Amino acid sequence: MSLVEQVYAAAANAGLLKECLWQPADGAPVESRLVGFSAPDDTLLDGLASSTEYVITYPASAFVGLAARDTVLIVGASFQVREVRAVGDGAEMRAKLTRL
């Protein structure tokens, strides 16, 4: 288990992550993972900054193949993926979302 996966496991155990459901476009079964989720007006960095968009973060080993125009379901709301990018060394991913 990578360091990023360990951090996400610890965050999940602390109740800091949200469940995210994704139906891959290739018809594979629905995938469910716990992800970091920030929404507009959420505070980041312990109150030093504010988020202005919907974003999920997750280990690169989760949601392999998630791409722009895919749809995810988080906390009962649907979002369309706008962009997916690797963070840092590529062990973590960040996806920008638009609420549907």
KOLMAR-876360 format. One record per residue (C-alpha): residue in three letters; chain; x, y, z negated; residue number from 1. Coordinates in pm, whole numbers. Each point is the difference from the previous one (the first is absolute). Example, Ala and Ser with C-alpha at 12.3 -4.5 7.8 and 13.67 -1.06 7.14 Angstrom:
<sites>
SITE  kevo  fivo  px  py  pz  vodo
SITE  ALA  A  1230  -450  -780  1 .
SITE  SER  A  137  344  66  2 .
</sites>
This chain:
<sites>
SITE  kevo  fivo  px  py  pz  vodo
SITE  MET  A  0  0  0  1 .
SITE  SER  A  144  335  107  2 .
SITE  LEU  A  35  299  -231  3 .
SITE  VAL  A  -289  178  175  4 .
SITE  GLU  A  -223  -307  -45  5 .
SITE  GLN  A  97  -11  -370  6 .
SITE  VAL  A  -94  367  -40  7 .
SITE  TYR  A  -338  -59  166  8 .
SITE  ALA  A  -60  -309  -218  9 .
SITE  ALA  A  71  206  -312  10 .
SITE  ALA  A  -230  280  124  11 .
SITE  ALA  A  -274  -257  67  12 .
SITE  ASN  A  38  -142  -351  13 .
SITE  ALA  A  -35  354  -139  14 .
SITE  GLY  A  -321  57  201  15 .
SITE  LEU  A  150  275  217  16 .
SITE  LEU  A  -84  -150  341  17 .
SITE  LYS  A  -322  -28  204  18 .
SITE  GLU  A  -128  -298  196  19 .
SITE  CYS  A  21  47  377  20 .
SITE  LEU  A  -167  -228  256  21 .
SITE  TRP  A  123  -20  362  22 .
SITE  GLN  A  -141  -199  290  23 .
SITE  PRO  A  289  -53  246  24 .
SITE  ALA  A  -89  87  360  25 .
SITE  ASP  A  113  -345  121  26 .
SITE  GLY  A  -292  -164  -182  27 .
SITE  ALA  A  210  -143  -284  28 .
SITE  PRO  A  -175  -32  -339  29 .
SITE  VAL  A  -58  312  -211  30 .
SITE  GLU  A  300  86  -215  31 .
SITE  SER  A  -30  145  -350  32 .
SITE  ARG  A  290  173  -174  33 .
SITE  LEU  A  49  243  -285  34 .
SITE  VAL  A  134  332  129  35 .
SITE  GLY  A  93  343  -124  36 .
SITE  PHE  A  -280  235  106  37 .
SITE  SER  A  -2  378  -8  38 .
SITE  ALA  A  -287  222  104  39 .
SITE  PRO  A  -33  376  55  40 .
SITE  ASP  A  49  196  -319  41 .
SITE  ASP  A  176  -290  -175  42 .
SITE  THR  A  308  114  -187  43 .
SITE  LEU  A  330  -160  91  44 .
SITE  LEU  A  337  -14  -172  45 .
SITE  ASP  A  -149  40  -345  46 .
SITE  GLY  A  -186  319  89  47 .
SITE  LEU  A  276  173  197  48 .
SITE  ALA  A  -181  -25  335  49 .
SITE  SER  A  -348  -53  144  50 .
SITE  SER  A  -101  -239  275  51 .
SITE  THR  A  -190  144  296  52 .
SITE  GLU  A  -82  -324  184  53 .
SITE  TYR  A  -95  -363  -50  54 .
SITE  VAL  A  307  -226  -16  55 .
SITE  ILE  A  73  -358  -100  56 .
SITE  THR  A  342  -138  -87  57 .
SITE  TYR  A  85  -369  -18  58 .
SITE  PRO  A  295  -241  27  59 .
SITE  ALA  A  103  -74  360  60 .
SITE  SER  A  -79  -368  -63  61 .
SITE  ALA  A  -371  87  -43  62 .
SITE  PHE  A  -227  88  293  63 .
SITE  VAL  A  258  -99  263  64 .
SITE  GLY  A  -133  134  328  65 .
SITE  LEU  A  -219  278  -140  66 .
SITE  ALA  A  -18  263  275  67 .
SITE  ALA  A  -161  327  103  68 .
SITE  ARG  A  -375  -27  69  69 .
SITE  ASP  A  -41  -301  -233  70 .
SITE  THR  A  -264  33  -271  71 .
SITE  VAL  A  53  -68  -371  72 .
SITE  LEU  A  -245  -4  -289  73 .
SITE  ILE  A  111  155  -331  74 .
SITE  VAL  A  -224  40  -306  75 .
SITE  GLY  A  -309  -54  217  76 .
SITE  ALA  A  92  266  259  77 .
SITE  SER  A  115  -59  360  78 .
SITE  PHE  A  309  170  138  79 .
SITE  GLN  A  164  -1  343  80 .
SITE  VAL  A  378  -28  7  81 .
SITE  ARG  A  157  300  176  82 .
SITE  GLU  A  368  -85  -36  83 .
SITE  VAL  A  220  -263  -167  84 .
SITE  ARG  A  363  73  -89  85 .
SITE  ALA  A  278  -171  -190  86 .
SITE  VAL  A  123  176  -313  87 .
SITE  GLY  A  368  12  -93  88 .
SITE  ASP  A  174  -326  91  89 .
SITE  GLY  A  -319  -148  147  90 .
SITE  ALA  A  -98  -211  -302  91 .
SITE  GLU  A  -303  223  -60  92 .
SITE  MET  A  -260  124  249  93 .
SITE  ARG  A  -222  310  0  94 .
SITE  ALA  A  -321  26  202  95 .
SITE  LYS  A  -189  327  51  96 .
SITE  LEU  A  -377  -42  12  97 .
SITE  THR  A  -314  180  113  98 .
SITE  ARG  A  -322  -65  -192  99 .
SITE  LEU  A  -284  -131  217  100 .
</sites>
